[in-house]
Amino acid sequence: MLVEPPFTAALARDDHFTEVVAAIRARARENKDVLIRRSAAMRYVAEQQAAAGQSRFELQNRGYHYTAEHVGLVVRLSLERFAAIK
């Protein structure tokens, strides 16, 4: 399982950040790994929050919470699938 790094507005135009995210996506695709698209999700939420006038702190707080939740869900589903194969 791979997880993209967190997105912030400061990184929106950062070429190195874009390359890192692209490399993670490529590696996940090559290895058929599960990819948690944290950057894409946080970018979407940031755009929605900016329109609603919410703070960047709230975005980071949500990002950490939801990422942990998604990683936990993927691990649980993987374990259930593994148990079903046995």
Stockholm file with secondary structure:
# STOCKHOLM 1.0

chainA/1-86         MLVEPPFTAALARDDHFTEVVAAIRARARENKDVLIRRSAAMRYVAEQQAAAGQSRFELQNRGYHYTAEHVGLVVRLSLERFAAIK
#=GR chainA/1-86 SS CEECCCCCGGGTTCHHHHHHHHHHHHHHHHHTCCEECHHHHHHHHHHHHHHHTCCHHHHHHHHHHHHHHHHHHHHHHHHHHHHHHC
#=GC SS_cons        CEECCCCCGGGTTCHHHHHHHHHHHHHHHHHTCCEECHHHHHHHHHHHHHHHTCCHHHHHHHHHHHHHHHHHHHHHHHHHHHHHHC
//
